[in-house]
Amino acid sequence: MPLIESLQEPVSPRDPVAEPERAPAPLRWFAAVAAGSVALGYALAAALLALAVSTASGAGSAIASVPAVAVPGWLVAHQVPLSIQGAPLSALPFLPTLVLGAGIAWLSAAFARRTDDPRDAVRLVVVVAMTHAVVGGLAASLLGGAVAVAVPGAVLRCGLVAAVSAGLGVLRRERFRELLGERLGARLWPGIRAAGAAWLPLAVAGALVVVPALCLSASRIGDVLVSSGSIGDGFGLVLLSLLYLPNALLAGWAFAAGPGIAVGPVQAGPFTTVPGRVPEVPLLAALPDGAAAGWWPIALLLPVAVGAFVGFTCGREPGSRRERLRSAAVAVLVSALGVFLIGILAGGSAGGGSYESITVHPVVLGLATFGWLLPPAALVALLFPAGLDDEVRVAAPRSATEVAADDEPETTEDAGPDGDPDAAADSAPDEDPDASAEAESGGDAADSEDEPAEAIREDELDEAVREDELEEVDPRDELDPDEVEWADLIRRVQQADTTGDPRN
């Protein structure tokens, strides 16, 4: 085969090159994250139970049962309702769930830093969710005796908690956040991002209700701890209150938004209260034991402040006022929906009897959250100045003729002495009609000669530029004397070849 035919056809750098197929992440990475998250939840439940049992009075041999009791504790961390000796327990603490979710998110974020393929991130979320769902279903089916769990509920709640936590962990990487933003589009993503930022002021608003209530009930809390009987039992009550502290923040937000909270027959709201007896738990001692005070409606300003924060977050986004208003509406809607869902999880039963119903009125709370946040969010978002998009829309579009006229260089050949083209026209001599006719008849010939003339002028200009460059850089400045002599000799030989005179 000839050499020329055997050569491969060169590929132009402009030709599209197919992106190489990414290899999926190793299976051991998925297995490590899934197994590690399950083990983390079990270790968390076992540690909390061991701490509570070891400090309780008369613990004795109860510590030996911690590994077995940690299995229901693992389910509690996934917000799975239990039935203990026939007494339902569905109002579960949020703090173990938050710690477990943070652990799953941390493992998922470590996985996301080692891959660039978004499909691996989706596979990880599915694997972690399925693993927790299967383990939760097996744990619920194997439990018996004093503790009973519904298997379908265990599968569903364990899978959802794991999926949400793993998804948030994967989104900690900026690349995957940008891909999700492209999928959702500019209509939804800014609002969802603002809704994520709104959870911190929501928690702060709830804390501004709970912390003063605890301070005002300090004497009642002290009576509860004293009546516990021992330091260990008092420590157990304090630990139980800490586990339910996120629930208390949600209750504080429900108080500030208006619906309030109900613990059995006891109700507390900014306008009305129904006092009554509550369990001997320090956190519940913050519930009012009398009529509503006249200054409690001040708490209604907290949702207004949270709505203003949402509007400020959306107002900083680039775009028009209409786009910012839409982002504020999406953020408020997502926040209200999240409050509604969490309110459903926070409610339930705490052992039956008089405390069969513990609720923050999730439906009313979600609607109140939307109603309180939307007006200040929209107002603050509209107060920001119009962005660049508004200025572009207001400006009148320019025609193609105007754009071409701006791009043409200014010529001064026909201008007068002062650069005025009108003066040049006035100073031009009168033309002879015969000469004009001859010029018109010879116009075509002149046009045909314009292109060679322009080409000659361009060649002369290029030669002048090359001569200037040669004059600026003198090779003799960088060569030694011997090299200069050889260069002169070569130059003479080349001149002799061009002239045809060998004597030169």
Solvent accessible surface area in square Angstrom, and as a share of the most:
residue,aa,sasa,rsa
1,M,186,0.83
2,P,77,0.48
3,L,137,0.68
4,I,143,0.73
5,E,122,0.55
6,S,60,0.39
7,L,119,0.59
8,Q,168,0.75
9,E,150,0.67
10,P,122,0.77
11,V,112,0.64
12,S,47,0.30
13,P,135,0.85
14,R,227,0.83
15,D,65,0.33
16,P,135,0.85
17,V,129,0.74
18,A,93,0.72
19,E,124,0.55
20,P,111,0.70
21,E,144,0.64
22,R,91,0.33
23,A,87,0.68
24,P,90,0.56
25,A,11,0.08
26,P,46,0.29
27,L,151,0.75
28,R,169,0.62
29,W,72,0.25
30,F,14,0.06
31,A,59,0.46
32,A,66,0.51
33,V,13,0.07
34,A,6,0.05
35,A,63,0.49
36,G,27,0.26
37,S,0,0.00
38,V,29,0.17
39,A,60,0.47
40,L,72,0.36
41,G,0,0.00
42,Y,82,0.31
43,A,56,0.43
44,L,35,0.17
45,A,8,0.06
46,A,23,0.18
47,A,61,0.47
48,L,43,0.21
49,L,49,0.24
50,A,37,0.28
51,L,77,0.38
52,A,36,0.28
53,V,34,0.20
54,S,63,0.40
55,T,44,0.26
56,A,41,0.32
57,S,74,0.47
58,G,84,0.81
59,A,23,0.18
60,G,68,0.66
61,S,99,0.64
62,A,41,0.32
63,I,89,0.45
64,A,85,0.66
65,S,51,0.33
66,V,11,0.07
67,P,80,0.50
68,A,70,0.55
69,V,69,0.39
70,A,0,0.00
71,V,45,0.26
72,P,14,0.09
73,G,18,0.17
74,W,8,0.03
75,L,0,0.00
76,V,25,0.14
77,A,2,0.02
78,H,0,0.00
79,Q,5,0.02
80,V,1,0.00
81,P,45,0.28
82,L,11,0.06
83,S,35,0.23
84,I,74,0.38
85,Q,153,0.68
86,G,67,0.65
87,A,38,0.30
88,P,51,0.32
89,L,46,0.23
90,S,28,0.18
91,A,6,0.05
92,L,1,0.00
93,P,12,0.08
94,F,19,0.08
95,L,59,0.29
96,P,10,0.06
97,T,21,0.12
98,L,106,0.53
99,V,72,0.41
100,L,0,0.00
101,G,13,0.12
102,A,65,0.50
103,G,12,0.11
104,I,0,0.00
105,A,15,0.12
106,W,149,0.52
107,L,37,0.18
108,S,0,0.00
109,A,4,0.03
110,A,20,0.16
111,F,8,0.03
112,A,0,0.00
113,R,140,0.51
114,R,149,0.54
115,T,13,0.07
116,D,68,0.35
117,D,5,0.03
118,P,46,0.29
119,R,113,0.41
120,D,2,0.01
121,A,6,0.05
122,V,96,0.55
123,R,95,0.35
124,L,0,0.00
125,V,34,0.19
126,V,82,0.47
127,V,53,0.31
128,V,0,0.00
129,A,16,0.12
130,M,115,0.51
131,T,37,0.22
132,H,0,0.00
133,A,12,0.09
134,V,82,0.47
135,V,49,0.28
136,G,0,0.00
137,G,9,0.08
138,L,107,0.53
139,A,14,0.11
140,A,5,0.04
141,S,67,0.43
142,L,151,0.75
143,L,41,0.21
144,G,56,0.54
145,G,83,0.80
146,A,50,0.39
147,V,28,0.16
148,A,56,0.44
149,V,20,0.12
150,A,69,0.54
151,V,57,0.33
152,P,103,0.65
153,G,26,0.25
154,A,0,0.00
155,V,58,0.34
156,L,112,0.56
157,R,71,0.26
158,C,0,0.00
159,G,10,0.10
160,L,102,0.51
161,V,26,0.15
162,A,0,0.00
163,A,27,0.21
164,V,92,0.53
165,S,11,0.07
166,A,0,0.00
167,G,19,0.19
168,L,110,0.55
169,G,0,0.00
170,V,8,0.04
171,L,49,0.25
172,R,142,0.52
173,R,61,0.22
174,E,106,0.47
175,R,82,0.30
176,F,8,0.03
177,R,90,0.33
178,E,94,0.42
179,L,53,0.27
180,L,58,0.29
181,G,10,0.10
182,E,132,0.59
183,R,213,0.78
184,L,59,0.30
185,G,27,0.26
186,A,86,0.67
187,R,158,0.58
188,L,80,0.40
189,W,38,0.13
190,P,23,0.14
191,G,0,0.00
192,I,57,0.29
193,R,107,0.39
194,A,3,0.02
195,A,1,0.01
196,G,50,0.48
197,A,44,0.34
198,A,0,0.00
199,W,91,0.32
200,L,129,0.64
201,P,22,0.14
202,L,9,0.05
203,A,41,0.32
204,V,73,0.42
205,A,4,0.03
206,G,0,0.00
207,A,29,0.22
208,L,99,0.49
209,V,26,0.15
210,V,15,0.09
211,V,84,0.48
212,P,57,0.36
213,A,29,0.23
214,L,45,0.22
215,C,88,0.53
216,L,130,0.65
217,S,12,0.07
218,A,61,0.47
219,S,85,0.55
220,R,72,0.26
221,I,32,0.16
222,G,29,0.28
223,D,97,0.50
224,V,16,0.09
225,L,62,0.31
226,V,123,0.71
227,S,80,0.51
228,S,28,0.18
229,G,70,0.68
230,S,43,0.28
231,I,162,0.82
232,G,16,0.16
233,D,42,0.22
234,G,8,0.08
235,F,82,0.34
236,G,22,0.21
237,L,39,0.19
238,V,56,0.32
239,L,21,0.10
240,L,70,0.35
241,S,12,0.08
242,L,89,0.44
243,L,26,0.13
244,Y,52,0.20
245,L,67,0.34
246,P,24,0.15
247,N,21,0.11
248,A,12,0.10
249,L,46,0.23
250,L,20,0.10
251,A,14,0.11
252,G,3,0.03
253,W,5,0.02
254,A,0,0.00
255,F,26,0.11
256,A,0,0.00
257,A,4,0.03
258,G,29,0.27
259,P,30,0.19
260,G,1,0.01
261,I,26,0.13
262,A,7,0.06
263,V,4,0.02
264,G,20,0.19
265,P,76,0.48
266,V,2,0.01
267,Q,87,0.39
268,A,6,0.05
269,G,8,0.07
270,P,3,0.02
271,F,126,0.53
272,T,105,0.61
273,T,22,0.13
274,V,72,0.41
275,P,65,0.41
276,G,45,0.43
277,R,184,0.67
278,V,18,0.10
279,P,44,0.28
280,E,87,0.39
281,V,25,0.14
282,P,9,0.06
283,L,26,0.13
284,L,42,0.21
285,A,3,0.03
286,A,21,0.16
287,L,23,0.11
288,P,29,0.18
289,D,99,0.51
290,G,29,0.28
291,A,94,0.73
292,A,33,0.25
293,A,34,0.26
294,G,78,0.75
295,W,140,0.49
296,W,42,0.15
297,P,45,0.28
298,I,109,0.55
299,A,17,0.13
300,L,29,0.15
301,L,120,0.59
302,L,35,0.18
303,P,0,0.00
304,V,58,0.33
305,A,60,0.47
306,V,6,0.04
307,G,0,0.00
308,A,33,0.26
309,F,81,0.34
310,V,0,0.00
311,G,0,0.00
312,F,92,0.39
313,T,32,0.19
314,C,0,0.00
315,G,1,0.01
316,R,167,0.61
317,E,35,0.16
318,P,119,0.75
319,G,4,0.04
320,S,7,0.05
321,R,98,0.36
322,R,189,0.69
323,E,54,0.24
324,R,19,0.07
325,L,68,0.34
326,R,68,0.25
327,S,6,0.04
328,A,0,0.00
329,A,39,0.31
330,V,23,0.13
331,A,0,0.00
332,V,0,0.00
333,L,104,0.52
334,V,54,0.31
335,S,0,0.00
336,A,7,0.05
337,L,99,0.49
338,G,16,0.15
339,V,2,0.01
340,F,56,0.24
341,L,92,0.46
342,I,60,0.30
343,G,1,0.01
344,I,85,0.43
345,L,60,0.30
346,A,10,0.08
347,G,16,0.15
348,G,26,0.25
349,S,6,0.04
350,A,45,0.35
351,G,36,0.35
352,G,14,0.14
353,G,72,0.69
354,S,76,0.49
355,Y,44,0.17
356,E,92,0.41
357,S,64,0.41
358,I,34,0.17
359,T,32,0.19
360,V,7,0.04
361,H,65,0.29
362,P,26,0.16
363,V,90,0.52
364,V,84,0.48
365,L,0,0.00
366,G,7,0.07
367,L,125,0.62
368,A,22,0.17
369,T,0,0.00
370,F,69,0.29
371,G,43,0.42
372,W,80,0.28
373,L,0,0.00
374,L,50,0.25
375,P,82,0.51
376,P,19,0.12
377,A,0,0.00
378,A,19,0.15
379,L,110,0.55
380,V,32,0.18
381,A,0,0.00
382,L,72,0.36
383,L,128,0.64
384,F,47,0.19
385,P,99,0.62
386,A,36,0.28
387,G,14,0.13
388,L,131,0.65
389,D,59,0.31
390,D,26,0.13
391,E,108,0.48
392,V,99,0.57
393,R,145,0.53
394,V,128,0.73
395,A,65,0.50
396,A,85,0.66
397,P,132,0.83
398,R,142,0.52
399,S,58,0.37
400,A,87,0.68
401,T,106,0.62
402,E,90,0.40
403,V,66,0.38
404,A,52,0.41
405,A,62,0.48
406,D,91,0.47
407,D,108,0.56
408,E,118,0.53
409,P,115,0.72
410,E,168,0.75
411,T,112,0.65
412,T,106,0.61
413,E,161,0.72
414,D,116,0.60
415,A,25,0.20
416,G,15,0.15
417,P,132,0.83
418,D,138,0.72
419,G,45,0.44
420,D,63,0.33
421,P,87,0.55
422,D,99,0.51
423,A,38,0.30
424,A,21,0.16
425,A,72,0.56
426,D,122,0.63
427,S,84,0.54
428,A,59,0.45
429,P,115,0.73
430,D,145,0.75
431,E,145,0.65
432,D,78,0.41
433,P,104,0.66
434,D,99,0.51
435,A,53,0.41
436,S,37,0.24
437,A,59,0.46
438,E,124,0.55
439,A,68,0.53
440,E,138,0.62
441,S,90,0.58
442,G,33,0.32
443,G,23,0.22
444,D,113,0.58
445,A,58,0.45
446,A,51,0.39
447,D,90,0.47
448,S,74,0.48
449,E,114,0.51
450,D,68,0.35
451,E,131,0.59
452,P,73,0.46
453,A,37,0.29
454,E,85,0.38
455,A,50,0.39
456,I,101,0.51
457,R,143,0.52
458,E,108,0.49
459,D,84,0.43
460,E,103,0.46
461,L,114,0.57
462,D,69,0.36
463,E,91,0.41
464,A,45,0.35
465,V,69,0.40
466,R,130,0.48
467,E,102,0.46
468,D,74,0.38
469,E,96,0.43
470,L,134,0.67
471,E,136,0.61
472,E,139,0.62
473,V,96,0.55
474,D,55,0.29
475,P,80,0.50
476,R,126,0.46
477,D,117,0.61
478,E,145,0.65
479,L,73,0.36
480,D,74,0.38
481,P,102,0.64
482,D,95,0.49
483,E,79,0.35
484,V,29,0.17
485,E,117,0.52
486,W,166,0.58
487,A,49,0.38
488,D,28,0.15
489,L,87,0.43
490,I,91,0.46
491,R,110,0.40
492,R,123,0.45
493,V,81,0.46
494,Q,109,0.49
495,Q,93,0.41
496,A,13,0.10
497,D,107,0.55
498,T,114,0.66
499,T,93,0.54
500,G,61,0.59
501,D,41,0.21
502,P,123,0.77
503,R,214,0.78
504,N,98,0.50
